[in-house]
Amino acid sequence: MASDPPAQADPTGSAIDSVSVLSEDSRRRMFAFIRRAGRPVTRDEAAASVGISRKLAAFHLDKLVDAGLLRARYEAPGGTRKVGRQPKVYEPTGDQITVNIPDRRHELLADLLLDAVLTEQAGETATQAAMRAARQRGRLVGEAARHESRPGRLGAERGLTTCERLLDGYGYEPVRETPTRIRLRNCPFHPLAARAPDLVCGMNQAFLSGYLEGLEVSGVRAALEPEPGECCVRLGLWDGESTEETPPGH
């Protein structure tokens, strides 16, 4: 079971930038033409598809490449080798672009449930398997983050600061209420959490608990504290725990 790649600082913003490129009519129509073509398309073909000049088509095509919607390379049409410079051709990248405001992570939930089904153990209920899969995934993500940043011993305050990057990247919209407490303004699994709160909120808590374990944050727990319109989980300090920390490298 592989861990998720590191969360981007602003994935929704990147998606919005990509989608905004398609607001121009000729650009959007060329992109649709290239997607339907099923093969690499030349600038001349793209220009003819919307009735504009080759130079203007090149401008729009480069914008689509910069936005990550198309990729470009030099290739002879039909794969036939010819003498001289080969024309530039364009094709879709195949990447899926989704914009959700507020952010939603239904694909993560589906992936965790699939892990649970594929690894369900003897004597384990479906719900238990889901909680285990969520906690294991969170732990792997936390371990990967710790290996990458090598932060040293993490007490509550610096540990929660480290957690904020993941929480923000996964769409939780973290708010630091106190130095040792974070509330999560957004539920990335809404509205599915409202349909099955015991299952989805439990998996959410298990995922974040596993992340804290993998990151080795001392004294902090992910607790279920539901609030209307927000994530059901809060991250905070255990009562009576120490906040002492060791700097990186010690």
C-alpha positions in Angstrom: 0.0 0.0 0.0 1.8 3.1 -1.2 1.7 6.5 0.5 0.2 9.5 -1.1 2.6 11.9 -2.8 3.3 15.1 -0.8 0.4 17.4 -0.8 0.8 20.6 -2.9 0.6 23.9 -1.1 -2.3 25.0 -3.2 -3.7 22.3 -5.5 -7.0 24.1 -5.9 -5.3 27.2 -7.0 -3.3 25.3 -9.6 -6.5 23.7 -10.9 -8.3 27.1 -11.1 -5.3 28.5 -13.1 -5.6 25.6 -15.6 -9.3 25.9 -16.0 -9.1 29.7 -16.4 -7.0 29.2 -19.5 -10.0 27.6 -21.2 -12.1 30.8 -20.7 -11.0 32.0 -24.1 -13.3 30.6 -26.8 -10.8 29.7 -29.5 -8.5 28.1 -27.0 -11.3 26.1 -25.5 -12.5 24.9 -28.9 -8.9 23.9 -30.0 -8.5 22.0 -26.8 -11.7 20.1 -27.4 -10.7 19.4 -31.0 -7.3 18.0 -29.9 -8.9 15.8 -27.2 -11.3 14.3 -29.7 -8.6 13.8 -32.4 -7.1 10.7 -30.7 -3.7 11.5 -32.2 -1.1 14.3 -32.1 -2.4 17.5 -33.9 -0.3 20.0 -35.8 -0.6 23.8 -35.4 -2.1 24.1 -38.8 -4.8 21.5 -38.0 -5.6 23.2 -34.7 -5.8 26.6 -36.4 -8.1 25.3 -39.1 -10.4 23.7 -36.5 -11.4 27.1 -35.2 -10.7 29.3 -38.3 -7.8 31.4 -37.0 -4.3 32.1 -38.2 -1.4 29.7 -37.5 0.4 32.3 -35.5 -2.5 33.0 -33.2 -3.1 29.3 -32.8 0.5 28.8 -31.7 0.0 31.5 -29.0 -3.1 29.7 -27.7 -1.5 26.3 -27.9 1.5 27.4 -25.9 -0.9 28.8 -23.2 -2.5 25.3 -23.0 0.9 23.7 -22.7 2.0 26.1 -19.9 -1.3 25.3 -18.1 -0.5 21.6 -18.2 -3.5 20.8 -20.4 -1.4 19.8 -23.5 2.0 18.5 -24.1 4.0 19.3 -27.3 6.8 17.6 -29.2 8.2 17.6 -32.7 6.9 14.7 -34.9 6.1 14.1 -38.5 2.3 13.7 -39.1 1.4 10.0 -39.2 4.8 9.1 -37.9 6.4 9.3 -41.4 10.0 10.4 -41.3 10.8 13.3 -43.6 13.9 15.4 -44.5 14.0 18.7 -42.6 12.5 20.0 -39.4 9.5 18.1 -38.1 6.4 20.0 -37.2 5.4 20.6 -33.7 2.4 18.5 -32.6 0.1 18.7 -29.6 -1.8 16.1 -27.6 -3.6 16.0 -24.2 -1.6 15.3 -21.1 -4.3 12.9 -19.8 -4.2 14.7 -16.4 -7.6 15.1 -14.7 -8.3 18.6 -13.4 -11.0 19.1 -10.8 -12.0 22.2 -9.0 -13.9 22.0 -5.7 -14.5 25.0 -3.5 -14.3 24.2 -0.7 -11.9 21.4 -1.3 -13.1 17.8 -1.4 -11.0 14.6 -1.2 -13.5 11.9 -2.2 -10.8 10.1 -4.2 -8.8 9.6 -1.0 -11.8 8.1 0.8 -12.5 5.8 -2.1 -8.8 4.7 -2.2 -8.9 3.9 1.5 -12.0 1.9 1.2 -10.5 0.0 -1.7 -7.4 -0.7 0.4 -9.7 -2.0 3.2 -11.6 -4.4 0.9 -8.4 -5.7 -0.7 -6.6 -6.3 2.7 -9.5 -7.3 4.9 -8.2 -9.8 7.5 -9.9 -12.9 9.0 -12.2 -12.0 11.8 -12.2 -8.3 10.9 -15.4 -6.4 10.1 -15.6 -4.1 7.1 -15.6 -1.1 9.4 -12.6 -2.3 11.3 -10.8 -2.9 8.0 -11.6 0.6 6.9 -10.3 2.1 10.1 -7.1 0.1 9.9 -6.5 1.1 6.3 -7.0 4.7 7.1 -4.6 4.7 10.0 -2.0 2.8 8.1 -2.2 5.3 5.2 -1.9 8.2 7.6 1.1 6.7 9.3 2.8 6.1 5.9 2.2 9.8 4.9 3.5 10.9 8.3 6.6 8.7 8.0 7.3 10.1 4.5 7.0 13.7 5.7 9.3 13.0 8.7 11.9 11.3 6.5 11.8 14.3 4.1 12.0 17.1 6.7 14.0 15.3 9.5 12.5 17.7 12.1 14.0 16.1 15.3 11.8 15.5 18.3 8.5 17.2 17.8 6.6 18.6 20.8 3.0 19.8 20.5 3.6 23.4 19.2 6.2 22.7 16.5 4.5 19.4 15.6 1.2 21.1 14.9 3.0 23.7 12.8 4.5 20.9 10.8 1.0 19.3 10.5 -0.5 22.5 9.1 1.1 22.0 5.7 -0.5 18.6 5.2 -3.8 19.7 6.6 -3.8 22.7 4.2 -2.8 20.6 1.2 -5.6 18.1 1.9 -8.2 20.8 2.1 -8.9 20.8 5.8 -8.5 24.6 6.1 -6.7 24.5 9.4 -7.0 27.4 11.9 -4.6 27.6 14.9 -6.8 28.4 17.8 -4.0 28.2 20.4 -0.3 27.2 20.1 -1.4 23.6 21.0 -4.7 23.3 19.2 -5.9 23.3 15.6 -9.5 23.3 14.4 -10.3 22.3 10.8 -12.8 24.6 9.1 -13.5 22.3 6.2 -14.4 18.6 5.9 -12.7 17.2 2.7 -15.2 14.2 2.8 -18.4 16.2 2.9 -21.2 15.4 2.0 -20.3 11.7 2.3 -19.5 12.3 6.0 -23.1 13.4 6.6 -24.4 10.2 5.1 -22.3 7.8 7.1 -20.7 9.9 10.0 -19.6 6.9 12.1 -17.7 5.4 9.2 -16.3 8.5 7.4 -15.6 10.5 10.5 -14.0 7.5 12.1 -11.8 7.0 9.1 -10.9 10.7 9.1 -9.8 10.5 12.7 -7.9 7.3 12.1 -6.1 8.8 9.1 -5.0 11.9 11.1 -4.1 9.8 14.1 -1.9 7.7 11.9 -0.3 10.8 10.4 0.6 12.1 13.9 2.1 8.7 14.8 4.2 8.6 11.6 5.4 12.1 12.1 6.1 11.3 15.7 4.4 14.3 17.2 4.6 14.0 21.0 1.5 14.6 23.1 -0.9 15.5 20.3 -4.0 13.6 19.4 -6.7 13.8 16.7 -10.0 13.8 18.7 -13.6 13.6 17.4 -15.2 17.0 18.4 -18.0 17.6 15.7 -19.1 21.1 14.9 -21.8 22.0 12.4 -20.3 23.0 9.0 -16.7 22.0 10.0 -14.5 18.9 10.1 -15.4 16.5 12.9 -11.7 16.2 14.1 -9.6 18.6 16.2 -5.9 18.3 16.8 -4.7 19.2 20.2 -2.5 18.5 23.2 -3.3 15.7 25.6 -3.9 17.1 29.1 -0.8 17.1 31.2 1.6 16.3 28.4 5.0 18.0 28.0 5.6 20.5 25.2 9.4 20.2 25.3 11.0 19.8 21.9 14.4 19.0 20.5 15.7 21.0 17.5 16.4 19.2 14.2 19.7 17.3 14.2 19.7 16.6 18.0 
